[in-house]
């Protein structure tokens, strides 16, 4: 298998519904082709825009940078909070801006062609609730020359409730590709 999946978790709640849905989507993927990073543990440092200067990634940001570089597929795993991605997911996107300003990272070149996916969970059953968060991530990915792999949305509030969303759980089994084994 030549695909490598990086799952970036951004929930303030451990063991939440977005994670459960992402785990269902990852089930067909060999474990050796999966890397999971929690953007909350350790927390990402604040982003400071240093333009026209720049800083190279360091600490947990450097770990994420390296993992993204190795991945063919990047899966943002994010509950929908207030119609948006959680703060850690947005903070990572801010760090991407810094990487673009630092030519030594090569980010603008190596990110092209990678697949970006989104897995969300939300309490509100209104199907339009994740639209803004999905559009933000999709447009960012497309602007960077990435391939949009789509979004998987589930409904669940209390931990584990997403397992009752039959449509989402069924879609999860084929979300990341049926050609994985």
Secondary structure, DSSP 8 states (H G I E B T S, - for coil): ----EEEEE--SSTT-HHHHHHHHHHTTS-GGGEEEEETBTTB-------TTS-----THHHHHHHHHHH-SEEEEEEE-BTTB--HHHHHHHHHHHHHHH-GGG-HHHHTTT-EEEEEEEES---TTTTHHHHHHHHHHHHHTT-EEEEEEEEE-SSTTGGGG-HHHHHHHHHHT-S---
